[in-house]
Amino acid sequence: RTLEDYSKILRNTWGPLIADRRLNEITKIDLEDFFYEKGWVGKKAVFVRDWSPKYRKNLLGPLSKLFNYFEIQPNPCKGVLDTSSVGSRKQSKFKPYKPLEIIKILDRLRGDSKYYFQFAFATGMRHQEILALKWSDIDGAIATVQRCISNYRIEERVKTDFMGREVLLNGSALDAINKAQTRWGKGFVFPQPNGDYYKKPKRFRLAWIEAHEKSGVDYRPMKTTRHTRATELLSKGVNPAKAAKQLGHDKETFLKTYADYLPEYDGGDDSLMESDFANL
């Protein structure tokens, strides 16, 4: 799958840029000009390719590996995204929701949207995983995550683990799916009215935006439900390796991405702070 994705990026994104040139003629300036080319909308200057820093990084990865393969040094990709250009600034770190904020948001949601986001907050699953989740994947308090929505269709895989993973469903997650209108069905847990899966979460996103407007809670992207769950687990003292497995990450990536602490999620059990050497 990775090889296919890399080939597509090299062919579609970089092919037109390097098609008529030798690879060792491509410079860092060429790449910066490509990423940060500006155009005009009326009197306002805008980026021709208004891509997020993460997307730019994903595009640059395969090209960088290509330069390395042909031993082109220095690698023209090095430092391209370190420019002071506005377009390369790192995305602001996600601000996890506090418990009271979650309650306010859920209180403004209705029907399956309410249960959908309650489930998202409770499990930390990716939204493309939740949309592809079937009742047959759930056995008691365990959900087997083994497929996702990618490019508007079901893929029999997940983003970071081809074999899938098991997610423990806590009381809040079980409460959400037990109240879902499809609980007696055999298809998707959160389907369209016709029973088919949602190819993208547009309907839930609209409800999400409306709930923030009505509750007065500061808006964050939908994927912040995942960041919030990770923060909750870390703040409660859950072993990072176990928490990472629940969210489908290796421990290093998990801590690098989600190393936050919120006292609102800390149960206050300071006994965990004691040292085993105290009574020696």
Sequence and secondary structure as in RCSB ss.txt:
>XXXX:A:sequence
RTLEDYSKILRNTWGPLIADRRLNEITKIDLEDFFYEKGWVGKKAVFVRDWSPKYRKNLLGPLSKLFNYFEIQPN
PCKGVLDTSSVGSRKQSKFKPYKPLEIIKILDRLRGDSKYYFQFAFATGMRHQEILALKWSDIDGAIATVQRCIS
NYRIEERVKTDFMGREVLLNGSALDAINKAQTRWGKGFVFPQPNGDYYKKPKRFRLAWIEAHEKSGVDYRPMKTT
RHTRATELLSKGVNPAKAAKQLGHDKETFLKTYADYLPEYDGGDDSLMESDFANL
>XXXX:A:secstr
 HHHHHHHHIIIIIHHHHTTS GGG  HHHHHHHHT EEEETTEEEESS   HHHHHHHHHHHHHHHHHTT SS 
TTTTGGGS  GGGS         HHHHHHHHHT  HHHHHHHHHHHHH   HHHHTT BGGGEETTEEEE  EEE
TTEEESS SS TT EEEE  HHHHHHHHHSTTTT SSBSS  TTS   SS HHHHHHHHHHHHHH      TTHH
HHHHHHHHHHTT  HHHHHHHHT  HHHHHHHH    GGG    GGGG  TTTT 
